[in-house]
């Protein structure tokens, strides 16, 4: 059986488009998320008779250097990636969230941590929601914006954002929260969003939170926990997540949620480490925050391995199966190490 080396075809083209689109989006979101302004939007909607979303995408397309009319590749990226990716968000759908309704975040410092309010500018772009994966394995990351801006609570670590209750956190935790039941165990405290929302469920009898940072626990217990009407259901234990997960104390829970990373960029090694521990348990299965985004990074690494001849494959159907989320989830706990380039 021959190795696959830089094989041509639809899969190779899609993987190349995925990487290019992620690279361009990362540059935009990290370097200039406020690139799109109300003035630019109104100029295009008034002069070109396009919708607000079309204007938003046209501004990004120009910033990316695309020429959709002359270049078929650019046209594909615009219509198959950018347009499906972008959506305008309604503030009311998030402001009605129980956490936003019931919790007030003070501006307070403790050690290296600081609680404060942060803001999205009008038309500022940000990731919001779960990754869409097509049958062809095209990856469409969700990008949202608010036409009039938006405020949200945040915790900083040494001046750098660590955790925030943004629309993205609300969207990506809907499914994990909806599945919570019985005795719930969660790794990572943050601002207590998951713990609070899970504890509000009648199906949940208790929520045990594992957090290793004493100051984060103190801020939560003093500033946030007293505001929660279900505070008696929430119990915080100061411990290292992996040491606790590998101990008898982690047994006997009905539902386990893991949220130990800032985002998918630092999550893959931690995800693999926890999946190794999870594999030693019969039940319950663990639920992982932004697992779809983490598996996206793993998918790219596995694809590179296939192209470089590890393993030896020529059957495209088999390759497609390997690159699907269910296979990658099974593969993760058996990986020895992960080094991302």
C-alpha positions as CSV (number, residue, x, y, z in Angstrom):
1,X,0.0,0.0,0.0
2,X,1.4,3.4,-1.0
3,X,1.8,6.4,1.3
4,X,-0.2,9.5,0.5
5,X,2.1,12.4,-0.3
6,X,0.5,15.7,-1.1
7,X,-2.4,13.9,-2.8
8,X,-4.6,15.9,-5.0
9,X,-8.4,15.9,-4.8
10,X,-11.4,17.4,-3.1
11,X,-10.2,16.6,0.4
12,X,-6.8,18.2,-0.1
13,X,-8.4,21.3,-1.5
14,X,-10.9,21.5,1.4
15,X,-8.2,21.1,4.0
16,X,-6.2,23.9,2.3
17,X,-9.2,26.1,2.3
18,X,-9.9,25.4,6.0
19,X,-6.4,26.4,6.9
20,X,-6.4,29.5,4.8
21,X,-9.7,30.7,6.2
22,X,-8.7,30.0,9.8
23,X,-5.4,31.9,9.2
24,X,-7.2,34.9,7.8
25,X,-9.9,35.0,10.5
26,X,-7.2,34.6,13.2
27,X,-5.4,37.6,11.8
28,X,-8.5,39.7,11.7
29,X,-9.8,38.6,15.2
30,X,-6.4,38.9,16.9
31,X,-5.1,42.1,15.2
32,X,-8.0,44.2,14.1
33,X,-11.5,42.9,15.3
34,X,-12.9,46.5,15.1
35,X,-12.0,46.8,11.4
36,X,-15.6,46.9,10.4
37,X,-17.3,50.1,11.5
38,X,-20.8,51.6,11.3
39,X,-19.5,54.2,8.8
40,X,-18.2,51.5,6.5
41,X,-21.3,49.5,6.8
42,X,-23.6,52.4,6.0
43,X,-21.5,53.5,3.1
44,X,-21.9,50.1,1.4
45,X,-25.5,49.5,2.3
46,X,-26.4,53.0,1.0
47,X,-24.3,53.0,-2.2
48,X,-24.5,49.3,-3.2
49,X,-27.9,48.3,-2.0
50,X,-26.6,45.3,-0.1
51,X,-27.6,43.9,3.3
52,X,-25.7,44.7,6.5
53,X,-24.3,41.2,6.6
54,X,-23.2,41.4,2.9
55,X,-21.5,44.7,3.6
56,X,-19.8,43.2,6.7
57,X,-18.5,40.3,4.6
58,X,-17.5,42.6,1.7
59,X,-15.3,44.7,4.1
60,X,-13.6,41.6,5.4
61,X,-13.1,40.2,1.9
62,X,-11.4,43.4,0.8
63,X,-9.2,43.3,3.9
64,X,-8.3,39.6,3.0
65,X,-7.3,40.7,-0.5
66,X,-9.9,38.5,-2.2
67,X,-11.1,39.2,-5.7
68,X,-14.2,37.1,-6.0
69,X,-15.2,38.2,-9.5
70,X,-11.8,37.2,-11.1
71,X,-10.6,34.4,-8.8
72,X,-12.5,31.1,-8.4
73,X,-10.6,30.2,-5.2
74,X,-11.5,33.6,-3.6
75,X,-15.1,33.2,-4.7
76,X,-15.3,29.8,-3.0
77,X,-13.9,31.2,0.2
78,X,-16.3,34.0,0.2
79,X,-19.5,32.1,-0.6
80,X,-18.7,28.7,1.1
81,X,-16.9,30.0,4.1
82,X,-17.2,33.7,4.9
83,X,-20.9,34.2,4.2
84,X,-22.1,31.1,6.2
85,X,-19.7,32.1,9.0
86,X,-20.9,35.6,9.8
87,X,-24.2,36.5,11.6
88,X,-25.6,39.5,13.4
89,X,-26.5,38.8,17.0
90,X,-29.4,40.1,19.0
91,X,-28.4,41.5,22.5
92,X,-31.7,40.5,24.1
93,X,-31.1,36.8,23.5
94,X,-28.1,37.1,25.8
95,X,-29.2,39.8,28.2
96,X,-32.1,37.6,29.2
97,X,-29.7,34.8,30.3
98,X,-30.2,34.1,34.0
99,X,-26.5,34.8,34.8
100,X,-26.7,38.3,33.2
101,X,-30.0,38.9,34.9
102,X,-29.0,37.8,38.4
103,X,-25.2,38.4,38.8
104,X,-23.4,41.7,39.1
105,X,-19.6,41.7,38.7
106,X,-17.7,44.2,40.8
107,X,-14.4,45.7,39.7
108,X,-12.2,43.9,42.2
109,X,-8.5,42.7,42.3
110,X,-7.1,39.7,44.3
111,X,-3.6,38.6,43.7
112,X,-3.0,38.2,39.9
113,X,-6.8,38.1,39.3
114,X,-9.2,41.0,38.5
115,X,-13.0,41.0,38.0
116,X,-14.4,43.7,35.7
117,X,-16.8,44.5,32.9
118,X,-15.5,44.4,29.3
119,X,-17.1,45.6,26.0
120,X,-17.5,44.7,22.4
121,X,-17.5,47.7,20.1
122,X,-20.3,48.1,17.5
123,X,-19.6,45.6,14.6
124,X,-16.6,44.1,16.4
125,X,-16.2,40.5,15.2
126,X,-15.7,37.5,17.6
127,X,-16.1,33.8,17.6
128,X,-19.6,32.8,18.8
129,X,-20.9,29.3,18.8
130,X,-20.0,25.8,17.6
131,X,-17.9,24.9,14.5
132,X,-20.0,23.8,11.5
133,X,-18.5,20.7,9.8
134,X,-19.8,19.8,6.3
135,X,-19.9,16.4,4.8
136,X,-16.8,17.4,2.7
137,X,-15.0,18.3,6.0
138,X,-15.1,22.0,5.4
139,X,-14.9,23.8,8.7
140,X,-17.0,26.9,9.2
141,X,-16.2,28.8,12.4
142,X,-19.1,31.0,13.6
143,X,-18.3,34.8,13.7
144,X,-20.8,37.1,15.3
145,X,-21.1,40.9,15.9
146,X,-23.5,43.3,17.6
147,X,-24.6,46.4,15.6
148,X,-24.7,48.5,18.8
149,X,-21.9,46.9,20.9
150,X,-22.3,44.7,24.0
151,X,-20.9,44.5,27.6
152,X,-20.0,41.3,29.4
153,X,-18.3,40.2,32.7
154,X,-14.6,39.1,32.6
155,X,-11.8,37.9,34.8
156,X,-8.2,38.9,34.0
157,X,-5.1,37.0,35.0
158,X,-2.1,39.4,35.2
159,X,-3.9,41.8,32.9
160,X,-4.8,39.1,30.3
161,X,-8.3,37.8,29.8
162,X,-8.7,34.3,31.2
163,X,-12.5,33.8,31.5
164,X,-15.5,35.8,30.4
165,X,-19.2,35.3,30.1
166,X,-19.4,36.2,26.5
167,X,-22.1,35.2,24.0
168,X,-19.7,32.5,22.8
169,X,-19.5,30.9,26.3
170,X,-23.3,31.0,26.5
171,X,-23.7,29.4,23.1
172,X,-21.1,26.7,23.5
173,X,-22.3,25.8,27.0
174,X,-26.0,25.4,26.1
175,X,-25.6,21.7,25.2
176,X,-23.4,20.7,28.2
177,X,-25.8,22.5,30.6
178,X,-28.8,20.9,29.0
179,X,-27.3,17.4,29.6
180,X,-26.4,18.0,33.2
181,X,-28.2,15.7,35.7
182,X,-27.8,14.1,39.1
183,X,-24.5,14.7,40.9
184,X,-22.5,16.9,38.5
185,X,-18.7,17.2,38.6
186,X,-17.0,20.1,36.7
187,X,-13.3,20.9,36.2
188,X,-12.6,24.6,36.1
189,X,-14.5,27.4,37.9
190,X,-14.0,30.6,36.0
191,X,-16.8,32.9,36.8
192,X,-19.1,30.0,37.8
193,X,-21.3,30.2,34.7
194,X,-21.6,26.4,34.1
195,X,-21.9,25.7,37.8
196,X,-24.7,28.2,38.2
197,X,-26.7,27.2,35.1
198,X,-26.3,23.5,35.8
199,X,-27.4,24.0,39.5
200,X,-30.6,25.7,38.3
201,X,-31.7,22.6,36.6
202,X,-34.2,20.5,38.7
203,X,-32.5,17.4,37.4
204,X,-29.3,18.4,39.1
205,X,-28.9,17.5,42.8
206,X,-25.4,19.0,43.3
207,X,-22.5,20.6,41.4
208,X,-18.9,19.9,42.6
209,X,-16.4,22.3,41.1
210,X,-12.6,21.5,41.0
211,X,-10.4,24.6,40.9
212,X,-6.8,24.8,41.8
213,X,-6.4,28.6,42.2
214,X,-7.2,29.8,45.7
215,X,-7.8,33.4,44.7
216,X,-10.3,32.5,42.0
217,X,-12.2,30.5,44.6
218,X,-12.1,33.4,47.0
219,X,-13.4,35.8,44.4
220,X,-16.2,33.4,43.5
221,X,-17.2,32.6,47.1
222,X,-17.2,36.3,48.2
223,X,-18.5,38.1,45.1
224,X,-20.5,35.7,43.0
225,X,-21.8,32.7,45.0
226,X,-23.9,34.8,47.4
227,X,-25.8,36.2,44.4
228,X,-26.8,32.7,43.2
229,X,-30.2,31.5,44.4
230,X,-29.0,27.9,44.1
231,X,-25.8,28.5,46.1
232,X,-26.5,25.5,48.4
233,X,-26.1,23.1,45.4
234,X,-22.6,24.3,44.5
235,X,-19.5,23.0,46.2
236,X,-16.0,24.2,45.3
237,X,-12.9,22.0,46.0
238,X,-9.4,23.4,45.8
239,X,-7.5,20.8,43.9
240,X,-5.5,20.1,40.7
241,X,-8.0,18.8,38.1
242,X,-5.9,15.9,36.8
243,X,-4.9,14.8,40.3
244,X,-8.5,14.8,41.4
245,X,-9.7,13.1,38.2
246,X,-7.2,10.3,38.8
247,X,-8.3,9.8,42.4
248,X,-11.2,7.7,43.9
249,X,-12.9,11.0,44.9
250,X,-13.8,11.5,41.2
251,X,-15.9,8.3,41.1
252,X,-19.6,8.2,41.6
253,X,-20.7,11.3,39.7
254,X,-23.5,11.2,37.1
255,X,-22.2,13.9,34.8
256,X,-18.8,15.3,34.2
257,X,-18.0,18.6,32.4
258,X,-14.4,19.7,31.7
259,X,-13.5,23.3,31.0
260,X,-9.8,23.7,31.8
261,X,-8.6,25.8,28.8
262,X,-8.8,29.3,27.7
263,X,-9.9,28.3,24.2
264,X,-9.1,25.6,21.6
265,X,-5.6,27.0,21.0
266,X,-4.3,25.8,24.4
267,X,-6.9,23.0,24.9
268,X,-5.7,20.1,22.8
269,X,-2.9,18.8,25.1
270,X,-5.1,19.2,28.2
271,X,-8.0,17.5,26.4
272,X,-5.9,14.5,25.4
273,X,-4.6,14.3,29.0
274,X,-8.1,14.2,30.4
275,X,-9.3,11.8,27.8
276,X,-6.6,9.4,28.9
277,X,-8.0,9.5,32.4
278,X,-11.6,9.3,31.2
279,X,-10.7,6.1,29.4
280,X,-10.1,4.4,32.7
281,X,-13.7,5.0,33.7
282,X,-16.7,3.0,32.7
283,X,-19.1,5.9,33.1
284,X,-20.2,8.6,32.9
285,X,-18.8,9.9,29.6
286,X,-17.1,13.3,30.0
287,X,-18.4,16.4,28.2
288,X,-15.7,18.9,27.0
289,X,-16.1,22.6,26.4
290,X,-15.5,23.6,22.7
291,X,-14.6,20.0,21.9
292,X,-15.5,20.7,18.2
293,X,-12.8,23.4,18.0
294,X,-10.2,21.2,19.7
295,X,-11.0,18.3,17.4
296,X,-10.5,20.7,14.5
297,X,-6.9,21.2,15.5
298,X,-6.5,17.4,15.9
299,X,-8.0,16.8,12.5
300,X,-5.4,19.0,10.9
301,X,-2.6,17.2,12.6
302,X,-4.0,13.7,11.7
303,X,-4.4,14.8,8.1
304,X,-0.8,16.0,8.0
305,X,0.2,12.6,9.4
306,X,-1.7,10.8,6.7
307,X,-0.1,13.0,4.0
308,X,3.4,12.3,5.4
309,X,2.8,8.6,5.3
310,X,1.7,7.9,8.8
311,X,-0.4,5.8,8.6
312,X,-0.3,4.2,5.1
313,X,-3.6,4.9,3.4
314,X,-4.9,5.2,-0.1
315,X,-8.6,4.8,0.4
316,X,-10.3,8.2,0.6
317,X,-13.4,6.8,2.2
318,X,-11.2,5.5,5.1
319,X,-9.5,8.8,5.3
320,X,-12.8,10.7,5.6
321,X,-13.9,8.3,8.3
322,X,-10.6,8.9,10.3
323,X,-11.1,12.6,10.0
324,X,-14.7,12.6,11.4
325,X,-15.2,13.7,15.0
326,X,-16.2,10.3,16.4
327,X,-13.0,8.7,15.2
328,X,-10.9,11.6,16.5
329,X,-12.5,11.3,19.9
330,X,-11.6,7.6,20.1
331,X,-8.1,8.4,18.9
332,X,-7.3,11.2,21.4
333,X,-6.7,9.1,24.6
334,X,-4.3,6.9,22.7
335,X,-2.0,9.7,21.5
336,X,1.3,9.8,23.3
337,X,2.0,13.5,22.9
338,X,0.9,16.5,21.0
339,X,3.2,19.2,19.7
340,X,1.4,21.9,17.7
341,X,3.3,23.9,15.2
